[in-house]
Amino acid sequence: MIEIKIDKSDEKKYIYQQVYDKIKSYIVEKRIDANEQLPSKRLLAEQLNISVNSVTTAYEQLLAEGYIYTIERAGYFVEKITDLHNKKASECVLPEDLREAENAKTGWLSFSHISVDASMFPWSNWMKSEQKAMKHNRAQIAELTHFQGPMQLRLEIAKLIALTRGVICEPEQIVIGAGTQSLIERLVSLSDKNTKIAIEDPGYRRFYHLIKRIGYHVEPIPLDHNGLNIQALHQSEAKIVFVTPSHQFPTGTIMPISRRNELLNWAAQNETRFIVEDDYDSEFKYETDHIPSLQSLDQNQQVVYTGSFSKTILPSLRISYMVLPFHLLRKYRARYADIMHEVSGINLYTLYYFIQDGLYQKHVRNMNKQYEKKRIQLIKRLKYTFKDQMEIIDVPAGLHFLTYMKTIKTYDEVKERAKEEKLEMYTLQRFNLTNRVESEQRLGIIIGFAAIQEERIEEAVNRLLRVFS
């Protein structure tokens, strides 16, 4: 006979939970033998002076979890439970090297190329778009969306990039995903594993490691003053090449029309080749008009155009897209038609209204004005402070520019001093994909200006001066 005490004054646990917990502990601790019969529901209810329903609920939960079994017209019996071999308690404690420190950036200033100025974001307009989505698209939000993203949003993106970037496409060619990296992984995976893939050097290191991690050979291609070196590309035997022609990352180079044509001619020599155009920072152009995309020049369906809303809206939104040529779209649909779309439906339809109502383009125009003011002020301050010690590669585009500092310090010393000064900044060395020998006493520093507030530019430049002092 099992003994159970019920505390009816316990407001934290229902009575059936107390019965369940006690019987379960008896079974686990082997205080009730396997195959031993439990009291009938009515008998146990009478013993404990509780309702039969409470006992029934407790038994049903034990039955569902496999602690007991039932025999028709005979009652409930204890299952034979396999012993669990537990590790030492110390092995279940999170090791110190895996513990995450709080991301405390108190007092820091940022020259990061990744960050944006969140204070510019029109939260009220975004919320209005979200309210429209919740009002008019409840059914679509409640369901799983198309694996390429909602057609309404793809149509708006197609119109937007046709107007602003000259991209020629149908909405069916657009694939929306949670960030550019996930889209690139799927795109590359459409090719055989023996396919060589070329990438700019210096370039986007995350793409480099991503492509290598999924088992492809990556060939870093050096740059010259016009961008990707076409002769080196021919020598690489690559069939896919990643480029950032509108604002090369991290050098900022804008690829001229002759080099763009050379790149397209390279692709046209072999129908299995294609170019991935990462239109990095293309929304931000100062002093002159926006330069049309490489895809707008393509006559052979050999350019994949990729874009993102991370810089124009918020990085945390994680909405990117790519425009696939017809032959790659067929492959993509054959491979990925059964995947579930990973972006929040609410965010997708909010973005749809944000673009459709003209709020997105209004926001981008405002950002261009504000970022240009910051850029001019920052460059002026850097020239005043560093004079001939700093060479500024002044390309009027994007949210960063490249500088070269005359210094006897090493890259490692600069990184340590930047930490001491609480100054977030990145060096050119971080984005070198090969161990190239750089000229002594000249370090490449990437200066991002989006996150820094205008009133703190002078302070940030003074910290940078102390880094190199």
C-alpha positions as CSV (number, residue, x, y, z in Angstrom):
1,M,0.0,0.0,0.0
2,I,1.5,3.4,-1.0
3,E,1.2,6.3,1.4
4,I,0.5,9.7,-0.1
5,K,0.0,12.9,1.8
6,I,-1.9,15.7,0.1
7,D,-1.6,19.4,1.1
8,K,-5.0,20.9,0.1
9,S,-3.7,24.3,1.2
10,D,-0.9,24.3,-1.4
11,E,-2.0,26.9,-4.0
12,K,1.0,26.4,-6.2
13,K,0.2,22.7,-7.1
14,Y,-3.1,21.2,-8.1
15,I,-4.1,18.1,-6.1
16,Y,-3.7,15.8,-9.2
17,Q,-0.1,17.1,-9.6
18,Q,0.7,16.2,-6.0
19,V,-0.6,12.7,-6.6
20,Y,1.3,12.4,-9.8
21,D,4.6,13.7,-8.3
22,K,4.4,11.3,-5.3
23,I,3.6,8.1,-7.3
24,K,6.3,9.1,-9.9
25,S,8.9,9.5,-7.2
26,Y,8.0,6.1,-5.7
27,I,8.4,4.5,-9.1
28,V,11.7,6.2,-9.9
29,E,13.1,5.4,-6.5
30,K,12.1,1.7,-6.8
31,R,9.8,2.0,-3.8
32,I,7.2,0.3,-5.8
33,D,8.1,-2.8,-7.7
34,A,7.7,-3.3,-11.4
35,N,4.3,-4.8,-12.4
36,E,2.9,-4.0,-8.9
37,Q,-0.7,-3.0,-9.1
38,L,-1.7,0.5,-8.0
39,P,-4.9,1.2,-6.0
40,S,-8.0,1.7,-8.0
41,K,-9.0,5.2,-8.7
42,R,-12.0,5.1,-6.4
43,L,-10.0,3.5,-3.6
44,L,-7.1,6.0,-3.7
45,A,-9.6,8.9,-3.9
46,E,-11.3,7.6,-0.7
47,Q,-8.0,7.1,1.1
48,L,-6.9,10.7,0.3
49,N,-10.3,12.2,0.6
50,I,-10.1,13.8,-2.9
51,S,-12.2,13.5,-6.0
52,V,-11.9,10.6,-8.4
53,N,-11.2,13.1,-11.2
54,S,-8.0,14.2,-9.5
55,V,-6.7,10.6,-9.3
56,T,-7.9,9.9,-12.9
57,T,-5.9,12.9,-14.2
58,A,-2.8,11.8,-12.2
59,Y,-3.0,8.2,-13.5
60,E,-3.6,9.4,-17.1
61,Q,-0.5,11.6,-17.0
62,L,1.7,8.7,-15.6
63,L,0.3,6.5,-18.3
64,A,1.1,9.0,-21.0
65,E,4.7,9.3,-19.8
66,G,5.2,5.6,-19.6
67,Y,5.5,5.1,-15.8
68,I,2.5,2.8,-15.6
69,Y,0.4,0.6,-17.9
70,T,-3.1,-0.6,-17.8
71,I,-4.8,-3.9,-18.2
72,E,-8.4,-3.9,-19.2
73,R,-10.7,-4.7,-16.3
74,A,-7.7,-5.3,-14.1
75,G,-6.4,-1.8,-13.3
76,Y,-3.1,0.1,-13.4
77,F,0.3,-1.4,-12.9
78,V,3.9,-0.1,-12.6
79,E,6.1,-0.3,-15.7
80,K,9.6,-1.7,-15.5
81,I,11.7,1.4,-15.9
82,T,15.2,1.3,-17.4
83,D,17.8,2.8,-15.0
84,L,19.3,6.1,-16.1
85,H,23.1,6.2,-15.7
86,N,23.7,9.8,-14.7
87,K,27.0,11.6,-15.0
88,K,28.6,13.4,-12.1
89,A,26.8,16.5,-11.1
90,S,29.9,18.6,-11.8
91,E,29.8,17.5,-15.5
92,C,26.3,19.1,-15.8
93,V,27.6,22.6,-14.9
94,L,28.3,24.9,-17.8
95,P,32.1,25.1,-18.2
96,E,33.5,28.6,-17.7
97,D,34.9,28.8,-21.3
98,L,31.4,28.4,-22.6
99,R,29.9,31.1,-20.4
100,E,28.9,34.2,-22.2
101,A,29.9,37.6,-20.9
102,E,27.4,40.4,-20.9
103,N,27.7,42.5,-24.1
104,A,28.4,45.7,-22.2
105,K,29.5,48.5,-24.5
106,T,29.1,51.3,-22.0
107,G,31.2,54.3,-23.0
108,W,32.2,52.8,-26.4
109,L,32.2,54.8,-29.6
110,S,31.9,53.0,-33.0
111,F,33.6,53.3,-36.4
112,S,32.0,49.9,-37.3
113,H,31.0,49.4,-40.9
114,I,28.3,47.0,-39.8
115,S,26.3,49.3,-37.6
116,V,23.5,51.7,-38.6
117,D,22.0,54.8,-36.9
118,A,18.9,53.3,-35.4
119,S,17.8,56.8,-34.3
120,M,17.0,57.6,-37.9
121,F,14.6,54.7,-38.2
122,P,10.9,55.9,-38.6
123,W,9.4,53.6,-35.9
124,S,6.0,55.2,-36.1
125,N,5.7,54.6,-39.9
126,W,6.9,51.0,-39.4
127,M,4.3,50.5,-36.8
128,K,1.6,51.9,-39.1
129,S,2.7,49.4,-41.8
130,E,2.6,46.6,-39.2
131,Q,-0.9,47.6,-38.2
132,K,-2.0,47.5,-41.9
133,A,-0.5,44.0,-42.2
134,M,-2.3,42.8,-39.1
135,K,-5.6,44.2,-40.4
136,H,-5.5,43.2,-44.0
137,N,-3.3,40.0,-44.1
138,R,-4.3,38.0,-41.0
139,A,-5.0,34.9,-43.0
140,Q,-1.7,35.1,-44.9
141,I,0.3,35.7,-41.7
142,A,-1.4,32.8,-40.0
143,E,-0.3,30.4,-42.8
144,L,3.1,29.3,-43.9
145,T,4.1,31.6,-46.8
146,H,5.5,30.6,-50.2
147,F,9.0,29.2,-50.0
148,Q,10.3,32.1,-52.0
149,G,8.4,34.7,-49.9
150,P,4.9,36.3,-50.4
151,M,4.2,37.3,-54.1
152,Q,3.0,40.7,-53.0
153,L,6.3,41.5,-51.4
154,R,8.3,40.1,-54.3
155,L,6.3,42.3,-56.7
156,E,7.1,45.4,-54.6
157,I,10.8,44.5,-54.4
158,A,10.9,43.9,-58.2
159,K,9.4,47.3,-58.8
160,L,11.8,48.9,-56.3
161,I,15.0,47.5,-57.6
162,A,14.0,48.2,-61.2
163,L,13.5,51.8,-60.3
164,T,16.5,52.3,-58.1
165,R,19.1,49.8,-59.5
166,G,17.9,49.1,-63.0
167,V,17.4,45.4,-62.2
168,I,15.5,43.5,-64.9
169,C,13.4,40.7,-63.4
170,E,10.0,39.2,-62.8
171,P,8.8,38.7,-59.2
172,E,8.9,35.0,-59.7
173,Q,12.7,35.2,-60.0
174,I,13.0,36.7,-56.5
175,V,13.8,34.6,-53.5
176,I,13.4,36.2,-50.0
177,G,15.4,34.7,-47.1
178,A,16.5,35.3,-43.5
179,G,19.8,37.1,-44.3
180,T,22.2,36.9,-47.3
181,Q,24.3,34.1,-45.8
182,S,21.4,31.6,-45.8
183,L,20.5,32.5,-49.4
184,I,24.2,32.2,-50.5
185,E,24.5,28.8,-48.9
186,R,21.5,27.5,-50.9
187,L,22.6,29.1,-54.1
188,V,26.1,27.7,-54.0
189,S,24.7,24.3,-53.1
190,L,23.0,24.1,-56.5
191,S,26.5,23.5,-58.0
192,D,28.6,20.4,-58.0
193,K,31.2,20.1,-55.2
194,N,34.1,20.3,-57.6
195,T,33.0,23.8,-58.7
196,K,35.6,26.4,-58.0
197,I,34.3,29.7,-56.6
198,A,36.1,33.0,-56.8
199,I,35.8,35.8,-54.2
200,E,37.3,39.2,-53.9
201,D,40.5,39.6,-51.8
202,P,40.3,41.5,-49.6
203,G,36.6,40.8,-49.3
204,Y,33.7,39.5,-47.2
205,R,35.4,36.9,-45.0
206,R,32.1,35.4,-43.8
207,F,31.2,34.4,-47.3
208,Y,34.7,33.0,-47.7
209,H,34.4,30.8,-44.6
210,L,30.7,29.9,-45.4
211,I,31.6,28.6,-48.8
212,K,34.6,26.6,-47.6
213,R,32.5,25.2,-44.7
214,I,30.0,23.6,-47.0
215,G,32.7,21.9,-49.0
216,Y,33.6,24.1,-51.9
217,H,37.0,25.3,-53.1
218,V,37.3,29.0,-52.8
219,E,39.8,31.0,-54.9
220,P,40.6,34.5,-53.6
221,I,41.1,36.9,-56.5
222,P,43.2,40.1,-56.0
223,L,41.9,43.6,-56.7
224,D,43.4,46.4,-58.7
225,H,42.3,50.1,-58.8
226,N,39.2,49.1,-60.9
227,G,38.1,46.2,-58.7
228,L,38.4,42.5,-59.3
229,N,41.4,41.5,-61.4
230,I,39.9,39.9,-64.6
231,Q,43.2,38.3,-65.7
232,A,43.5,36.5,-62.3
233,L,39.9,35.4,-62.6
234,H,40.6,33.8,-65.9
235,Q,43.6,31.9,-64.4
236,S,41.5,30.7,-61.5
237,E,39.3,28.3,-63.5
238,A,36.4,29.4,-61.3
239,K,32.8,29.0,-62.6
240,I,31.2,31.3,-60.0
241,V,32.5,34.7,-58.8
242,F,31.3,36.9,-56.0
243,V,31.7,40.6,-56.6
244,T,30.6,43.9,-54.9
245,P,30.8,46.2,-58.0
246,S,28.8,49.2,-56.7
247,H,30.9,49.7,-53.5
248,Q,33.6,47.0,-53.1
249,F,33.9,45.8,-49.6
250,P,36.1,46.8,-47.9
251,T,38.1,49.1,-50.2
252,G,35.1,51.1,-51.5
253,T,36.1,50.8,-55.1
254,I,33.3,51.4,-57.7
255,M,33.8,49.1,-60.7
256,P,33.9,51.2,-63.9
257,I,31.9,50.2,-67.0
258,S,34.8,48.7,-68.9
259,R,35.6,46.3,-66.0
260,R,32.0,45.4,-65.7
261,N,31.9,44.5,-69.4
262,E,35.0,42.5,-69.0
263,L,33.4,40.6,-66.2
264,L,30.3,39.9,-68.1
265,N,32.4,38.8,-71.1
266,W,34.2,36.3,-68.8
267,A,30.8,34.8,-67.9
268,A,29.6,34.7,-71.5
269,Q,32.6,32.5,-72.5
270,N,31.0,29.5,-70.7
271,E,27.3,29.0,-70.1
272,T,28.0,27.2,-66.8
273,R,29.6,30.3,-65.3
274,F,27.7,32.9,-63.4
275,I,28.3,36.1,-61.3
276,V,26.9,36.8,-57.9
277,E,26.5,40.5,-57.5
278,D,26.3,41.5,-53.9
279,D,24.9,45.1,-54.2
280,Y,26.5,46.0,-50.9
281,D,25.7,49.5,-49.6
282,S,24.3,50.5,-53.1
283,E,21.5,52.5,-51.5
284,F,24.0,55.1,-50.3
285,K,25.5,57.3,-53.0
286,Y,26.7,60.9,-52.5
287,E,27.6,63.7,-54.9
288,T,26.5,61.8,-58.0
289,D,23.5,59.6,-59.0
290,H,23.3,55.9,-58.2
291,I,25.2,53.6,-60.5
292,P,23.1,51.0,-62.2
293,S,23.6,47.4,-61.1
294,L,25.8,44.9,-63.0
295,Q,22.6,42.8,-63.5
296,S,21.1,45.6,-65.5
297,L,23.9,45.1,-68.2
298,D,23.5,41.3,-68.3
299,Q,22.0,40.0,-71.6
300,N,22.7,36.3,-71.0
301,Q,21.0,35.5,-67.7
302,Q,24.4,35.0,-65.9
303,V,24.1,37.4,-63.0
304,V,22.5,36.6,-59.6
305,Y,21.6,39.9,-58.0
306,T,21.5,39.9,-54.1
307,G,20.3,42.7,-51.9
308,S,19.4,43.2,-48.2
309,F,17.4,45.5,-46.0
310,S,19.9,45.3,-43.1
311,K,21.5,48.7,-43.8
312,T,18.4,50.6,-44.8
313,I,16.0,49.3,-42.1
314,L,17.6,47.3,-39.3
315,P,20.2,44.5,-39.2
316,S,18.0,42.5,-36.8
317,L,15.2,42.4,-39.3
318,R,17.1,39.7,-41.3
319,I,15.3,40.1,-44.6
320,S,17.4,39.7,-47.7
321,Y,16.7,38.6,-51.3
322,M,18.3,37.3,-54.5
323,V,17.2,37.5,-58.1
324,L,17.9,34.2,-59.9
325,P,18.4,33.7,-63.7
326,F,15.9,31.3,-65.2
327,H,18.1,28.2,-65.2
328,L,19.1,28.7,-61.6
329,L,15.5,29.4,-60.6
330,R,14.5,26.0,-62.0
331,K,17.3,24.3,-60.0
332,Y,16.3,26.2,-56.9
333,R,12.6,25.2,-57.1
334,A,13.5,21.6,-57.7
335,R,15.8,21.5,-54.7
336,Y,14.1,23.8,-52.2
337,A,10.3,23.7,-52.9
338,D,9.6,21.8,-49.7
339,I,11.5,24.1,-47.3
340,M,9.5,26.3,-44.8
341,H,10.1,30.0,-45.1
342,E,12.1,31.2,-42.1
343,V,11.2,34.9,-42.0
344,S,8.3,36.1,-39.8
345,G,5.1,36.6,-41.8
346,I,4.4,39.8,-39.8
347,N,7.7,41.3,-40.8
348,L,7.3,40.3,-44.4
349,Y,3.9,41.9,-44.8
350,T,4.9,44.9,-42.8
351,L,7.8,45.4,-45.2
352,Y,5.4,45.0,-48.1
353,Y,3.3,48.0,-46.9
354,F,6.4,50.0,-45.9
355,I,7.6,49.8,-49.5
356,Q,4.2,50.0,-51.2
357,D,3.2,53.2,-49.4
358,G,6.5,55.0,-50.3
359,L,7.7,55.0,-46.7
360,Y,10.8,53.0,-47.5
361,Q,12.1,55.3,-50.3
362,K,11.4,58.3,-48.1
363,H,13.4,56.8,-45.3
364,V,16.3,56.0,-47.7
365,R,16.4,59.5,-49.0
366,N,16.5,60.9,-45.5
367,M,19.3,58.5,-44.5
368,N,21.4,59.6,-47.5
369,K,21.1,63.2,-46.4
370,Q,22.0,62.5,-42.8
371,Y,24.8,60.0,-43.6
372,E,26.3,62.4,-46.1
373,K,26.5,65.2,-43.5
374,K,28.2,62.8,-41.1
375,R,30.6,61.6,-43.7
376,I,31.6,65.1,-44.7
377,Q,32.1,66.2,-41.1
378,L,34.1,63.1,-40.2
379,I,36.4,63.3,-43.2
380,K,37.0,67.0,-42.4
381,R,37.9,66.2,-38.8
382,L,40.2,63.3,-39.7
383,K,42.1,65.5,-42.2
384,Y,42.4,68.3,-39.6
385,T,43.6,65.8,-36.9
386,F,45.9,63.5,-38.8
387,K,47.0,65.7,-41.7
388,D,49.6,63.7,-43.7
389,Q,49.7,60.8,-41.3
390,M,46.4,59.5,-42.8
391,E,45.5,58.8,-46.5
392,I,41.7,58.8,-47.0
393,I,40.4,56.8,-49.9
394,D,37.4,59.1,-50.5
395,V,34.8,57.2,-52.5
396,P,31.4,59.0,-52.2
397,A,29.3,55.9,-51.6
398,G,28.3,53.4,-48.9
399,L,28.6,53.7,-45.1
400,H,32.4,53.4,-44.7
401,F,35.6,54.4,-46.4
402,L,39.1,53.0,-46.3
403,T,42.1,54.9,-44.8
404,Y,45.8,54.2,-44.6
405,M,47.7,55.2,-41.5
406,K,51.5,55.9,-41.4
407,T,52.5,54.2,-38.1
408,I,55.2,52.0,-36.6
409,K,52.5,50.0,-34.7
410,T,51.4,46.6,-35.8
411,Y,47.8,45.5,-36.5
412,D,47.7,43.6,-33.2
413,E,48.9,46.6,-31.3
414,V,46.3,48.8,-32.9
415,K,43.5,46.4,-32.0
416,E,44.6,46.3,-28.4
417,R,44.9,50.1,-28.1
418,A,41.4,50.4,-29.7
419,K,40.0,48.2,-26.9
420,E,41.7,50.3,-24.3
421,E,40.2,53.4,-25.8
422,K,36.7,51.8,-26.1
423,L,36.7,52.4,-29.8
424,E,35.0,49.8,-32.1
425,M,37.0,49.7,-35.4
426,Y,38.2,47.2,-38.0
427,T,41.4,46.9,-39.8
428,L,42.0,45.9,-43.5
429,Q,43.9,42.9,-42.3
430,R,40.7,41.3,-40.9
431,F,39.4,41.0,-44.5
432,N,42.5,39.8,-46.2
433,L,41.8,36.3,-47.5
434,T,45.5,35.5,-48.2
435,N,48.6,36.2,-46.2
436,R,49.7,39.1,-48.4
437,V,52.8,41.2,-47.4
438,E,51.7,44.7,-46.8
439,S,54.1,47.7,-46.9
440,E,55.6,48.5,-43.6
441,Q,54.5,51.5,-41.5
442,R,51.2,51.7,-43.4
443,L,48.1,50.1,-42.0
444,G,44.6,49.9,-43.6
445,I,41.8,51.1,-41.3
446,I,38.1,50.9,-42.2
447,I,36.1,53.8,-41.0
448,G,32.4,53.4,-40.7
449,F,30.4,56.5,-40.0
450,A,26.8,55.3,-39.7
451,A,26.6,54.6,-35.9
452,I,28.6,57.6,-34.7
453,Q,26.5,60.6,-33.6
454,E,27.6,64.0,-35.1
455,E,28.2,65.6,-31.8
456,R,30.6,62.8,-30.8
457,I,32.7,62.7,-34.0
458,E,35.4,64.9,-32.5
459,E,35.7,62.7,-29.5
460,A,35.8,59.5,-31.6
461,V,38.6,61.0,-33.8
462,N,40.5,62.0,-30.7
463,R,40.3,58.4,-29.4
464,L,41.6,57.2,-32.8
465,L,44.5,59.6,-32.5
466,R,45.4,58.1,-29.1
467,V,45.2,54.6,-30.6
468,F,48.1,55.6,-33.0
469,S,50.0,57.8,-30.5
